[in-house]
Amino acid sequence: MASFAQLGNDLFTGKRSVAVVGRRNVWYGIAGILLVVSFLGIFGRGLNFGIEFTGGTELRVGGVSQMEDYESRSDEVVSEIAPSSGEVAATTIGTETIRIQTGEMTPEQANQSAAALAEEFGVPGDNVTSSLVGPSWGDTVTTKAIQALVVFLLLVTIVLAFYFRTLKMAVAALVALLHDVVFTVGIYALVGIEISPASMIGFLTILGYSIYDTIVVFDKVKENTEHAFDTKRQTYAEAANLAVNQTMIRSINTSVVALLPVAAILVVGIFFIGPGTLLDLSTALFIGIAVGTYSSIFIATPLLVHLRQNEEEIKDLDKKVARKRRLEPDPEPAVEADPEVEVDEVGAPLAANVAGTGADEEAGSPARAEGQPSTTGRQIHPMAQRGPRNQPRRAPRSRR
């Protein structure tokens, strides 16, 4: 932990630096590959929407004591009663509940399937529930989610444009935002994770977290670049890269703290509870937070610098910085230390070895009055050559 804290301190002070902006083409390439793979999964394999979006029937069998071959047994029972219902997907919820999802059924077929499942697994008929979901409900959820996404993006664009006083910062933040959503949805498509209404809520939550992390980085970029314009000592790219380095450890720590409880919920959902709202929501959040951390560090700021590099004020700043560096004299070479002079921990000569402070020299000598040069070439003040003033000594109170 100490070395990690030291790394964060070095990145903040500029003692160490990660060339995030300078290697932006590398990050663009990585992001491009990830997005291509995501699009191949989305448009090639397709998304696995739940019955809330496609419509269908869900049956739940509770209190099951014998779970052996529950998938094949459920498939046989449902397919025999409703052969036209399509594929049957059976999963466990907890240790005693089976969830069976299939295509649309008539109410009569649903009731017959519930009775047959109760007999197959040896449970009372009241332990089996059935629900019919129409596709219109899923269409409504999808429409509302798209509307919420559009409104969110518009509001974010307006707020960022006014706060940072440049539309390009808003554009860079939105690109990082869309990168997070597309990659998260792509993972769902590639792995075949079912998309439920809880997953949609998770996707929308990712937007808020991602934009929050990006704004924190951009706020530091704004502070550093304004200082660069005032001092003319750093280019815009250098100031932006320093801002990313200064906020990097903070972004990583924030993401780790956010991922720990989400990971705990994810583990509980996978191994103990099973498929459901909790698992769907935590899966989307875990993927989105991890991807959002990457984009806020390696995508947003490099893209911002790329978008602004051709602006006249940025070019003018770079020219002034280059001119100032050419005109500044080279630093004076360090004076070699005298091997006969003792120095302290920081390399300064000890008072007893400085010229003019020896005990055998008279206090009123001309050398003391004028001040002798130190090892750094600077004159020593006459008062400093005399050493510390003798303080009066008083007897203890008990001896007065």
C-alpha positions in Angstrom: 0.0 0.0 0.0 2.9 2.3 0.8 4.3 1.9 -2.7 0.9 2.4 -4.3 0.4 5.6 -2.3 3.9 6.7 -3.3 3.0 6.1 -6.9 -0.1 8.2 -6.6 2.0 11.0 -5.0 4.6 10.8 -7.8 1.9 10.9 -10.5 0.3 13.9 -8.8 3.5 15.9 -8.5 4.7 15.0 -11.9 7.8 13.0 -10.7 6.4 10.1 -12.7 4.2 10.2 -15.7 2.1 7.9 -17.8 2.0 9.1 -21.5 -1.8 8.8 -21.8 -2.2 11.6 -24.2 1.0 10.9 -26.1 0.0 7.3 -26.8 -3.6 8.1 -27.7 -3.4 6.2 -31.0 -2.7 3.0 -28.9 -5.9 3.6 -26.8 -7.9 4.4 -30.0 -6.7 1.1 -31.4 -7.7 -0.9 -28.3 -11.1 0.9 -28.2 -11.7 0.3 -31.9 -11.0 -3.4 -31.6 -13.3 -3.7 -28.6 -16.1 -1.8 -30.4 -15.7 -3.9 -33.6 -16.0 -7.1 -31.5 -19.0 -5.7 -29.7 -20.8 -4.8 -32.9 -20.1 -8.2 -34.3 -21.7 -9.7 -31.2 -24.7 -7.3 -31.3 -25.5 -7.6 -35.0 -24.0 -11.1 -35.7 -25.1 -13.2 -32.7 -27.8 -10.9 -31.6 -29.1 -10.0 -28.1 -30.8 -12.4 -25.8 -33.9 -10.5 -24.7 -36.0 -11.9 -21.9 -39.7 -12.7 -22.2 -40.5 -9.2 -20.9 -39.4 -7.9 -24.3 -40.4 -10.9 -26.6 -43.5 -12.1 -24.8 -44.0 -15.6 -23.4 -44.9 -17.7 -20.4 -43.0 -18.1 -17.2 -43.7 -21.0 -14.7 -42.1 -21.3 -11.3 -42.0 -24.5 -9.3 -41.2 -24.0 -5.6 -40.3 -26.5 -2.9 -38.5 -29.0 -5.2 -36.5 -31.5 -3.3 -35.1 -33.5 -6.2 -33.3 -31.3 -8.8 -31.8 -34.1 -10.8 -32.2 -33.5 -14.6 -34.6 -30.6 -14.0 -33.9 -29.1 -17.4 -34.7 -32.1 -19.5 -37.7 -33.0 -17.3 -39.2 -29.5 -17.6 -38.6 -29.5 -21.3 -40.4 -32.8 -21.8 -43.4 -31.7 -19.7 -43.9 -28.3 -21.4 -43.2 -29.5 -24.9 -45.7 -32.3 -24.6 -48.5 -29.9 -23.6 -47.6 -26.9 -25.7 -45.4 -28.1 -28.6 -45.7 -24.8 -30.5 -44.5 -22.7 -27.6 -40.9 -22.8 -28.8 -37.7 -23.3 -26.9 -38.0 -24.1 -23.2 -35.3 -22.6 -20.8 -35.2 -23.9 -17.3 -33.0 -22.4 -14.6 -32.8 -22.7 -10.8 -33.5 -19.9 -8.3 -31.9 -20.7 -5.0 -31.9 -24.3 -4.0 -35.6 -25.3 -4.2 -37.1 -23.3 -7.0 -37.1 -23.9 -10.8 -37.9 -21.1 -13.3 -39.2 -22.2 -16.7 -39.5 -19.7 -19.6 -41.0 -20.5 -23.0 -43.0 -18.9 -25.7 -46.6 -17.8 -25.7 -49.2 -20.3 -24.4 -52.9 -20.1 -24.0 -54.3 -19.9 -20.5 -55.4 -23.5 -20.7 -52.0 -24.7 -21.7 -50.4 -22.7 -18.9 -52.7 -24.3 -16.3 -52.1 -27.8 -17.7 -48.4 -27.2 -17.7 -48.5 -26.1 -14.1 -50.4 -29.2 -13.0 -48.0 -31.5 -15.0 -44.9 -29.8 -13.5 -46.3 -30.2 -10.0 -46.8 -33.9 -10.6 -43.4 -34.3 -12.2 -41.5 -32.7 -9.3 -43.7 -34.0 -6.6 -44.9 -30.7 -5.1 -48.4 -29.4 -4.3 -50.2 -27.6 -7.1 -50.1 -24.3 -5.2 -46.3 -24.4 -5.4 -46.4 -23.8 -9.2 -47.2 -20.4 -10.5 -47.6 -19.2 -14.1 -47.5 -15.7 -15.7 -48.2 -14.7 -19.2 -46.3 -11.7 -20.6 -47.3 -10.0 -23.8 -44.7 -8.4 -26.1 -46.4 -5.0 -25.9 -45.1 -4.6 -22.3 -41.5 -5.1 -23.5 -42.1 -2.6 -26.3 -43.2 0.0 -23.8 -40.1 -0.6 -21.6 -37.8 -0.3 -24.6 -39.5 2.9 -25.8 -39.2 4.5 -22.4 -35.6 3.4 -22.0 -34.7 5.0 -25.4 -36.5 8.2 -24.5 -34.6 8.3 -21.1 -31.3 7.8 -23.0 -32.0 10.6 -25.4 -33.1 13.1 -22.7 -30.0 12.2 -20.6 -27.6 12.7 -23.5 -29.1 16.1 -24.4 -29.0 17.3 -20.8 -25.4 16.1 -20.3 -24.3 17.9 -23.5 -25.9 21.2 -22.5 -24.5 21.1 -18.9 -21.0 20.1 -20.0 -20.9 22.7 -22.8 -21.9 25.5 -20.4 -19.7 24.3 -17.5 -16.5 23.7 -19.4 -17.2 26.5 -22.0 -16.5 24.3 -24.9 -18.7 21.9 -26.8 -15.7 19.7 -27.6 -15.4 18.6 -24.0 -19.1 17.5 -24.1 -18.4 15.6 -27.3 -15.4 13.8 -25.9 -17.4 12.9 -22.8 -20.3 11.6 -24.9 -18.0 9.5 -27.0 -16.6 7.9 -23.9 -20.1 7.4 -22.6 -21.3 5.6 -25.8 -18.1 3.5 -25.8 -19.1 2.2 -22.3 -22.7 1.4 -23.3 -21.8 -0.3 -26.6 -19.1 -2.4 -25.1 -21.3 -3.5 -22.2 -24.1 -4.5 -24.5 -21.6 -6.2 -26.7 -20.4 -8.4 -23.8 -24.1 -9.3 -23.2 -24.4 -10.3 -26.8 -21.2 -12.3 -27.0 -21.8 -14.2 -23.7 -25.5 -14.6 -24.3 -26.6 -13.0 -21.1 -30.3 -12.3 -21.0 -31.4 -8.7 -21.1 -34.2 -7.9 -18.7 -35.8 -4.7 -17.5 -33.3 -4.8 -14.6 -30.5 -4.9 -17.2 -31.9 -1.8 -18.8 -31.8 -0.1 -15.5 -28.2 -1.1 -15.1 -27.3 0.3 -18.5 -28.9 3.7 -17.6 -27.0 3.6 -14.3 -23.8 3.1 -16.1 -24.3 6.3 -17.9 -24.4 8.3 -14.7 -21.3 6.7 -13.2 -19.3 7.0 -16.4 -20.1 10.7 -16.9 -19.3 11.4 -13.2 -15.8 9.9 -13.5 -15.2 11.7 -16.8 -16.3 15.1 -15.3 -13.9 14.6 -12.4 -11.0 14.2 -14.8 -12.1 17.0 -17.1 -12.4 19.4 -14.1 -8.7 18.8 -13.4 -7.9 19.2 -17.1 -9.7 22.6 -17.0 -7.7 23.7 -14.0 -4.3 22.6 -15.4 -4.9 24.0 -18.9 -6.0 27.4 -17.5 -2.8 27.5 -15.5 -0.9 26.6 -18.6 -2.4 29.5 -20.5 -1.4 31.8 -17.7 2.2 30.7 -17.2 3.0 29.6 -20.8 5.2 26.8 -19.3 3.2 23.8 -20.5 1.5 22.9 -23.7 -2.2 22.0 -23.7 -1.4 18.3 -24.2 1.2 18.3 -21.4 -1.2 20.0 -19.0 -4.0 17.6 -19.9 -1.8 14.6 -19.5 -0.7 15.8 -16.1 -4.4 16.1 -15.1 -5.0 12.5 -16.1 -2.0 11.3 -14.1 -3.1 13.4 -11.1 -6.6 11.8 -11.1 -5.6 8.3 -12.2 -5.2 6.8 -8.7 -8.3 8.5 -7.5 -10.3 7.0 -10.4 -8.9 3.6 -9.8 -9.6 3.7 -6.1 -13.2 5.0 -6.6 -13.9 2.2 -9.1 -12.5 -0.5 -6.9 -14.6 0.7 -3.9 -17.6 0.7 -6.2 -16.9 -2.7 -7.7 -16.4 -4.5 -4.4 -20.1 -4.4 -3.2 -21.3 -5.0 -6.8 -19.0 -8.0 -7.0 -20.4 -9.3 -3.7 -24.0 -9.0 -5.0 -22.9 -10.7 -8.2 -21.5 -13.7 -6.4 -24.6 -14.0 -4.2 -26.8 -13.8 -7.3 -24.8 -16.5 -9.2 -24.2 -19.0 -6.5 -27.1 -18.6 -4.0 -30.1 -16.7 -5.4 -29.9 -17.5 -9.1 -31.3 -15.6 -12.1 -33.4 -12.6 -11.2 -33.4 -8.8 -10.8 -30.5 -8.7 -8.5 -28.2 -10.7 -10.8 -29.2 -8.8 -13.9 -28.6 -5.4 -12.3 -25.3 -6.3 -10.7 -24.0 -7.8 -13.9 -24.6 -4.7 -15.9 -23.2 -2.5 -13.2 -20.0 -4.6 -12.8 -19.2 -4.5 -16.5 -20.1 -0.9 -16.9 -18.1 0.4 -14.0 -15.0 -1.4 -15.1 -15.3 -0.2 -18.7 -16.2 3.3 -17.6 -12.9 3.6 -15.6 -10.9 2.7 -18.7 -12.8 5.2 -20.9 -12.5 8.1 -18.4 -8.7 7.7 -18.3 -7.7 6.5 -21.7 -10.4 7.7 -24.1 -12.0 11.0 -22.9 -9.0 13.2 -22.3 -6.9 12.0 -25.3 -9.9 12.5 -27.5 -10.4 16.0 -26.1 -6.7 17.0 -26.9 -7.2 15.5 -30.4 -10.3 17.6 -31.0 -8.7 20.8 -29.8 -5.2 20.5 -31.2 -5.9 22.5 -34.3 -7.5 25.5 -32.5 -5.6 28.7 -32.9 -5.3 29.4 -29.2 -3.9 25.9 -28.6 -1.4 26.3 -31.4 -0.4 29.8 -30.1 0.1 28.3 -26.6 2.4 25.6 -28.0 4.4 28.1 -29.9 4.9 30.4 -26.9 5.9 27.4 -24.7 8.4 26.3 -27.3 9.8 29.9 -27.6 10.0 30.3 -23.9 11.9 27.0 -23.5 14.4 28.1 -26.2 15.1 31.4 -24.6 15.5 30.1 -21.0 19.2 29.6 -20.1 20.3 26.2 -19.2 20.5 25.5 -15.5 23.9 26.3 -13.9 26.0 23.1 -13.3 26.1 22.0 -9.8 29.2 23.0 -7.9 31.3 20.0 -6.9 31.4 19.5 -3.2 34.7 19.9 -1.4 35.8 16.5 -0.1 37.3 18.2 3.0 34.0 19.9 3.9 31.5 18.0 5.8 27.9 18.3 4.6 24.6 17.5 6.2 21.8 15.3 4.9 20.6 17.7 2.2 24.1 18.5 1.0 24.6 21.9 2.8 28.0 22.5 4.5 28.0 22.3 8.3 28.4 25.6 10.1 31.7 24.6 11.7 33.3 24.0 8.2 32.0 27.1 6.5 34.7 29.7 5.7 34.8 32.4 8.4 33.2 30.3 11.2 36.2 28.6 12.6 37.0 29.1 16.3 40.5 30.4 15.6 39.3 33.4 13.6 38.6 36.7 15.2 35.0 37.9 15.3 35.9 41.3 13.9 38.1 40.2 10.9 37.5 41.9 7.5 36.5 38.5 6.1 33.7 38.2 8.5 32.5 41.7 7.8 32.3 41.2 4.1 31.0 37.6 4.2 32.8 34.6 2.8 31.3 32.6 -0.2 29.8 29.3 0.5 30.2 26.1 -1.6 27.2 27.3 -3.7 28.9 30.6 -4.6 26.6 32.7 -2.5 27.9 35.2 0.2 27.3 34.2 3.8 25.7 36.9 5.8 28.1 38.2 8.6 25.5 37.5 11.3 25.3 33.9 10.1 29.1 33.5 10.4 29.2 34.3 14.1 27.2 31.3 15.0 24.3 31.1 17.5 24.2 33.8 20.2 25.0 32.6 23.7 21.8 32.5 25.7 21.8 33.6 29.4 21.7 30.8 31.8 19.5 31.0 34.9 19.6 28.9 37.9 16.7 26.6 38.5 13.8 28.0 40.6 14.6 25.7 43.5 18.2 27.2 43.8 17.3 30.9 43.5 
